[in-house]
């Protein structure tokens, strides 16, 4: 029974990792254009998920407006590019 629970836990972890974080709709971006960065900027960002609590993750910002930041997030389920509120992001120095 022990090996079956490990398989199930692993399958659940893979399935969970494949679910994308919640992203803001384009209407939230506001009237200002998104400025795309020449080089990605390392950040900490709070991401919200449909199936689990929000978490702070290490990622990079690829663009921003006066309201939102576009992120590039690597995960087991692929690469995500969510848009989050600007106040959910902090520059990562380490």
C-alpha positions, 0 to 999 in steps of 0.5 A: 500500500505504501508504494501506491500512495507514493505513486498517487502523491507523485501523480497529484503533484504532476497534475497540480504543477500543470495548472496555470496560475491566475492571470489578470485580464487585458482590461486590467492593464489600463490605458498605458502600454506595456513596456517590454524589457530588453533583458528579463529582470529577476523578481519575487512575485506573489502568484494566485492559483485556482487549486491552492493558496497564493505563493511567493515565487522566484521568477523574472519580469519581462514587461510592465505597465503602470498597473501590471507586471508580465512574468516569465515563470518556469514550472514542471508543467511548462512555462507560464507568462501571467500578468499580476498586479504591480504591487505583487512584485518585488525586485530580487537581489539574490 
